[in-house]
Amino acid sequence: MSKEKFKEKIISLIHKFEKDKNHYLSKEYLEAQVRQDFINPFFEALGWDIENIKGLSLFDREVILEKGETTGRPDYNFRINGSTKFFVEAKAPSVILDNVNHILQAKTYAYSTKEVYFVILTDFEGFKLFDASLKPNHKFPGEGLIFDFKYTDYIDNYDLSYQLFER
């Protein structure tokens, strides 16, 4: 997808979020819903085949999704030619992203691989990119934070997002 189409999609997602923001921030709006309504479309607009429309085998898929509320695996594993490039850990917008446990959870997924150096923690309302080559540290959970966007910052930073995460 072109950079301009990506920008149009981001604007559309932002307007959708703002229109029903109180609902999206409520406890009734679950992580699975934010993934479907906002996070999947965000990355699909960057050219990632989230739903495996190409019908690739598990080993060749661009994105491996963790289904349900299991623990021990990131919600998204983004790959090129079978090699993981980054992970995304999703949370419901009612959850506080700055929670130490959420940050350490996301960073630990990537750090434990020794091969993935970036991890994103997002609930769409917020978007945090971490350098996950640094060992997760309870005393300094925010160490390695590369950037921290709010959904209202997506338009101003769409070019950066496109450059970093475009398939």
N, C-alpha and C positions, 0 to 999 in steps of 0.2 A: 504494500500500500504506500502511496506517496506521502510525503511529509504533510502536504496540505490536507489530504483526506484524513490523516491521523489527527491533525489539529481540529478538523470539523467534528470528528467522532468524540474527541475530548470535550469540546464545547458542548456537544449534545449530552454527554454523560454528566457534566457539571450542572447543566440546567435541570436534568432529571433529578439529580441528588438534591439540589436546592429547592426544587418544587415540593418535595415531600421529606425534607430534611428531618423533621421531628419524628416521622415514622422510621426512617433509616437509623436514627440514633437511639431508638427505643430497644428495650430488651427483647421485644417480640421479633425483631428483625435479626435473623440468625446469620452465622458465618456462611453457611451454604448458599443463602440468598444473595449476600453481597458478592460472593464469588461469581454466581450466575449473572447477576444484574449489572455488575460494574467491573470486577477484576478481569473476568474472561473477556468482555468486550474491549477493555483497555489493551490487553495484550494481543487480541485478535487484530485490532487496528494497527498494531505494529508488525503484523504479518505472521504471527505464530499460529500454528494449527492446533489450538487447544482441544478441540473435539475429535481430533484425528480423522478429519474428513477425507484425507488421502488414503485411509485404510491401511496404514503402515503397521508392521509387526511391533510388538512391545519394544524390541531392541532398536528399531529405527524411528520410533515416534519422536516428534519434536518436543512434545510436552507430556510428561507423565504426571497424572493427577492422583493425589491421595484422596480417596473417597471416604466420606463419613467423618466421624469424630475420633479416629484412631490416634494413637500417639506414637512418636518415634520416627516419623517421616514428615518431610516438608509437604505442604499442600501442592506445590508445583515444582517440577524439576524441568528446567528449560535446557534442551540439548540441541547440538548441531553435530551431525554425523555420528550420533551415538555417544557423544561426549558432553557431559553436563557443563553448562556455562554459568548458570546461576540458579539459585533457589528463591522461591517466594513463599513466605509464611503469611497466611491470611487470618484476619480476626474480624469479628463483627464490629461495626462502628460504635456500638455501645461500650466496647472494651477500650481501656486506656492503653494505647500503644507504648507509652513510656514505662509501663510496668516492667520491672527488672526481669521477671520470669519470662515474659513474652520476648524481650530482647535477647536474653540468653538462650532461650529455646531456638530462635531463628539462627543466631550466630553459631550455636553448637552443631546444628545440622550441617552447615557448610564446613566448619572447622574440622569436624570429625572425618571428613572425606579426604583431607589433605590435597584435594584436587580442585575444589570449588572455592573461589576467593571472594565471591560477592553473594550477598543475601539481601532480599528485600522483605521488610515487614510492613504490611499494609492492611488497611480496612477501607480503602478508597478515600475516606475522609483525610487520612494521612498516609504518607509514603516515605519510608525510611530506607536508605541504602547504606549498608555496612560493608566495610572491608573485613571479610571473615578470615583473612590469613592470620589475624591476631587471635591468640587464645582467649576465649570468653572468660571474663573476670567479674566475679560478683561485686567487687569493690568499685570497678569502673565499667559498668555495663554499656555505657555509651561510647566507649573507646572504639575508634574505627568508623564512627559515623561520617559518611561522605556527604550526604545531604538529607534534609528533612523537609519535605514539601507538605503543605496542606492542599486539599483539593482545589482551593482557590488560587494556588500557585501553578497549577498544571499548564495553564495557557501561557504564562510568562516563561515557562521552562519546557515547553513542548519540544523545542529543538534539541535540548540536552537529552530528554527522555528518548526521543527518536534516535539520536546518535548512539546512545548507550544500549538500547534494548531492541532496536529494529532487527527483524529476522533477515 
